[in-house]
Amino acid sequence: MLRRLDGLLQGDYRTLWRGTGLDLADLREYQIHDDVRHIDWNVTARQQQPFVRVYHEDRDLTAWFLLDLSGSIDFGSRETAKRTISAEFVGLMSRILTRHGNRVGAMLYGTEVDSVLPARGGRLQVLQLLHRMATRPVPTRRISTDLSVLLRGADKAIRQRALIFVVSDFISAPGWGDALGRLALRHEVVAVRLFDPLEQQLPDLGLVVIEDAETGEQLFVDTNDAAFRRRFEKQATARETALREAFGKAGVDALELSTDGELTDAIVRFVEMRRLRARITAGVAKMPAHVSAQR
């Protein structure tokens, strides 16, 4: 898994994760399929033919994981909980990044930002990060998640441009969308959304007790009621739509990880999407019809 994703992510580095800066390396005549955004219009006017800027990119990255570890992350309808998926993703991505000399750090949120791991490189940093995730104490306060606290904290603490993964199920009090958008103005932000299929569609299980993992509130429901299941699914669909709109408004890409899915396959699809979009932006590819219809 690590070798496969390492080759995929690092093989076309420039189209996926940008470093901390770009240095102008040279100027050359425009060629077909060049990105028109790199045309130097002053030189073009003087030479009476188009010239483009050629950049040398600093590939060193600092990556931060903003980790929502609130009560709802412990949910999983089968063998795998969202917390497990979060740890697997963080372990995999941090290992890929650090093995190429990049640094990773993390901010951990339960009911507040209660732990910050400064960005460093190396295998020991990865192990330290995973250890902090695995040994966190159970929150003593039972309150609803407010992701804006985590996002605003990151906006204040992370001053240098970085690659930021916001790993959460995004079950939160409203208001986090604006904070996410502000964070994306300075950094490259990826929303890593964790979910369980049971959160989207309820099966017929008869009479069950549903408990809010964060507030402890319990509700006795009859899942044998088809009308109730339809209302549940309708609300879940509305929430999915609102999430996608929030990500789009904030200008961030979303990687969705399901508790019953394959982590590697989800990351591969995400990377291929970003690569295709980079080629479209550069004018060397067109958006497939089925993808255009979904946007």
N, C-alpha and C positions, 0 to 999 in steps of 0.2 A: 504493500500500500504506500509506504513512504517513498520508495524509489519511483513508483509510477507517478505520484503527484509531484515529486521533486522535479522530475523531467518536464512535466507539463507546465508547472508554474514558473520555473526558471528558464526554460527553453526559449520563451518569447517574453522575457522579463518586462520589456518596455511597454507592451500593450496591456499589462496587467497591474503591476504595482510600481508606481513611480518613486524614485529616490527623493532625497531632500532638496535637490536642485538641479538645474540644467545650465551648462556652460556652452557659450557659442564657440564652436570649433572651426567652422569654415562656411564659405558661401560657394554655391555652384549653380549652374543653369538648371532651370526647372525641367523636370522630366515627367512624362505621363505617369499618373498614379501618385505623384507627390501630394502631400497634404497641403492644400492651398493656404491653410492658416500659417504656414512657415514661409510664405513669400515675403521677401524684404522689398517693400514697395519703393523705398528710396533708391536702392541699388537698381531695381528694375527700371525706374524712370531715367536714371543716368545712362544705363547701358542699352535702353530701348528693347530689352528682352527680359523675360521673367527670371529672377534668381531666387533661390530658396536658402534659408538658413539651415545649417547642419549643426546639430547639437551633440555634445558629449554629456551623457547623463551620469550623475553620481548614483550608483546603484545601492549604496548603503541605506538601509531603512531602519527606522525605529518604529516598531509596531506596539500598539497597546490593545489589551483586551479589557473591555468594560463589561464586567461579569455580573449579571443579575442572578443572585443566588437566594432569592426570596422563596417563600414557602411553596408557591405554585410550581417551581422548577422541580420539586420532588415528585410530581405526578407522572405516572406512567400506567396505562391501562393493561399492559402485558408485562413482559420481563424487564423492559428497558424504560428507565425514567428519563425525563428531559435533562436532569442533572448529569446523567451518564453520558448523554449525547454531547452536552456542553464540554465535559472533561475530555472526551475523545477528540472533539474538534480542536480545543485549545492545545492539547498535547501534540496533535499531528501538525498543526500550523506553526506552533512555536518551534518545534523541532526542525521543520523545513527552513524556517527563517534564520534560526541561530546557526545552523550548520553552514550557512553561506556568509557568516560574519555579521549578521544583523542583530539588533538588540530588541528584546521584548520586555514589556512591563505590563502591569495589571492594576486595575482598581476593582475591588470586590464590594458588592452591595448586598445587604440583607434587608434591613429596614432603614439603613443609612450607609454612606460610604465609610466602612469600618476598617478597611485594610488597603494599603497601597504598596505595591511591589515595584520599586524603581526599575527603569529599563536597563537591562544588562544583557550581555551575550553569554553563550556557552551552554553546555548540557546541564550544568548544575543549576542554572537559572530556570531551565524548563522543569527540572525536578522540584525546585523550590516552589514554583508556581502551582504545579499539580498537587504538591503537599498542602499548600494553603487552601486549595479548593476542597481537598478531601478531609481536612481536619477542622473545618470551621465549626464553631459552636452553634447550637440551635438558637435562633433568635428568641429572646425572652419576651419581646413585645409582639402582640398579634395585631398588626395594622396592615392596611392595604399598601401595595407597592406604589411608589411614585418615582418613575424612571427619570423624571426631569431633575431630581436631586443628583443622580449619578451623572447625567449628561452635563449639567451645569458645573458640577465639580470637576469633570474632565476638562471642560472648556477653560476653567481657571488654572488648572494644574499643568496641563500639557501645552507649553508655550511654543515649542518648535514643531514645525509641520511633521505629521506622522501618519502612518496607516493605522486606522482605528477599527477594531471589530467590536460592535455592540452585540453581545451575546445574551439574548433574552427571549422570553415568550411574548413579551410586549403586552402582558396582561397588567395594566397599570391604570392609575388615575389619569384623567385626561391632562393635556398640556405639554406632553413630552415632545410632540412634533416640532414645535418652534425651537426647543432646545437642541433637538437633533439637527435641524437646519442650520442653526448658528455654528454648531460644531463642524458641520460639513463645509462651511465657508473657508475655514483655515486648513482642515485636514481632509485626507481621503478616507471616507467612512463607508463601511460595509455593515449593514444590519443583518445579523445572523439570527434568524427567527426560529425558535424551537417550538414544536407543536406535537400533540398526540392526536391520532385520528378520532378518538372518543370525544375530543373537544369540538369536533365539527359535526358529528352525527351520532345519535344515541341508538343503540340496538334495543330490542324488546327484551328487557331483563325483569319485567314485573315491578313489584314495589321495592324501591331502593331508597337509601338515605344518601344524599349528596352533601358533602361538607366543603366549605370554602377553606382551602389550605392555609390561608393567611389570617383570616379573621376568626375562624372556628365556627362560623355560622352554619347551621345544618338545615336541610330542607328535605322533607319526605315527599317523594314524587312517584307517580305511577307511569313507568315507561311503557306499559302495555297500551297506554292511551295514544293512538296514532296522531291525534290532533296536537297533543303535547310535543311529540317527537317532531312534527312538522314545524311548530313554533320554535323549538330549539334549533333546528337546522336553519330556519330563516334568520334567526338572530346571529347564528354563527356565520352565515353567508354575508350578512350586513357588516359584521366585524371584519371579515376578510377584506371586503371592499374598502372599508375605512382604513385598514392597515396599509393597503397598497397605495391608496391616495396619500396617506401621510408620508410614506417613503418617497413617493414621487414628488410631492411638494418640497420635501427636505433635500431632494436631489441626491439620494443615496441608492445604491443597489442593494437588493435583498437576497440573501442566500437562505433558503428554507430547508430545515433539517427535521425530519419526522422520526419519532421513536420507533417506527416500524420500517424505516427506509435504510438504504445503504449509504453510509457517510461518504465513501469515495465517489460513488456515482453522482451524488448531489453536488459535490465540489467540482467534479469534471464538467457537469452541465453548466454550472455557474461560470467556470473559466472559459468554456467555449462561447457562452453568451457574450462575455466581456470582450473576447478576442474578435468575435464577429462584429460587434458594435464598433470596435476600434478600426476595423477595416472599412466599415461603412462610413465612418467619420472621415477617413482618409480618402474615400472615393474609390476604393478598389473592390467593393462588394455591395450587394443590394440586400435589403432585409427580406427574408422569405415571407411569402404572402401570409402563411399561417401565423407567423410571429407578429407581423404588422397588425393583423386583425385583433390580436390580444392586447396591444398596447393602448 
